[in-house]
Amino acid sequence: MLAALAAVGLIAAAPADPLYRVAPGLFQAGNPDLGLKPAPGAQTFTVFAPGENTDRFSNGVVLTPFNGRLYAQWQSSARDEDAPDTWVAWSVSEDGETWRAPAVLAEAGEGGVMRSSGGWWTDGETLVAYANVWPDGFQSGAGGYAEYRLSRDGETWSEPRRVMGVEGPVEGVIEQDPHLIGGRLMTGFHRRPGMIATPFYTDDALGVSGWTAGRMQNLPRDVSGAAAEHEKQLSREIEPSLFQRGDCAVMVFRDEELSFRQLASESCDRGVTWTTPALTDMPDSRAKQSAGNLPDGTAYLVNAPNADRPRIPLAVTLSSDGRLFDRSFLLRGAGDLQPLRYEGQYKRPGYHYPKSVIWNGWLYVGYATNKEDVQVTRIPIETLAENSR
């Protein structure tokens, strides 16, 4: 069936080899922090830390620059992940080091509705803040949709509106890091019912309308062992990110089939058709990750490259050509990990759900440590570029 679809141009033909590989011996299983050396010049700062009188769960940290400042967004709740009291927080920094106390971007839902972090976009003049809305809550498995708020000054926000596709509202939640590739905005939505990962693209500079689904055949998935209802409604490939390779876009996925390797798909026609996702060599702890390109075109992957469940260590892995990733640097390791201070459903030690952005000569990575501390680590781009040659 897949071959037939590819033959008539409905999907792109699957590549014969993995879309990208990892240099042998790059990650040394069994060694502390996989044998990785610290990223040169790396610095870590805390955006928010929980206390006795604050929320104690945070996750889904996303960063973006706007009007000379760096913004952070994340989801927050009193104790548990994806609980009904989840709301979307934001903070801002003048220098990436000192951060303002969090404020409300999207209130907690009512009557079973839940809201979670959806990420950012900007055309340079207007800041777009996305939030994902789950009408029946996340745990139902029914899925949700994305809404957005606009700001011209980075301080005051419009009323929320639905993210629109070419034929009406997009029936899916947005992934948190849209990328501009070849002059076209691309990201993934998880379409409902359930959460079926699908590439989307738009030529709307604000990223709030005109979204069109790319054609990609999802892989089959065995859900017989799924423990929770929402896990039965997921595609195998979820939570994508993107990097550019020549004239093509490579979409990177978490693999729900527990391969503990990244899946990837490629589009060379500006997001219209995509190859069937296939396993790569890149180890992954089965978590949300981040990808992108340095200003010189070097492709990077930010994840926990551990072929097991622990989301430790956090690393950035580099490739000059987007095909062979042969340098990797430690961002945070086991020895850097502070204790988990407060219990909560689905909380565990580690560096969770990183997302990245380039600003003022640094690669910034935002993440939730132990799903309670909102933190950023930054690395001078020049040191990464020096190590990409």
LINHU-V939669 format. One record per helix or strand of 3 or more residues. SS is the DSSP state (alpha for helix, beta for strand). FROM is the first residue (numbers start at 1). LEN is the number of residues. If there is no record, write none. Layout:
ss from len
SS FROM LEN
SS FROM LEN
This chain:
ss from len
alpha 2 6
alpha 32 4
beta 43 6
beta 57 10
beta 69 9
beta 87 7
beta 103 4
beta 114 9
beta 127 8
alpha 138 3
beta 145 7
beta 172 3
beta 179 3
beta 184 8
beta 195 8
beta 211 3
alpha 229 5
beta 237 9
beta 248 8
beta 261 7
beta 278 6
beta 290 4
beta 299 5
beta 314 6
beta 327 6
alpha 334 3
beta 350 10
beta 362 8
beta 373 8
alpha 381 6
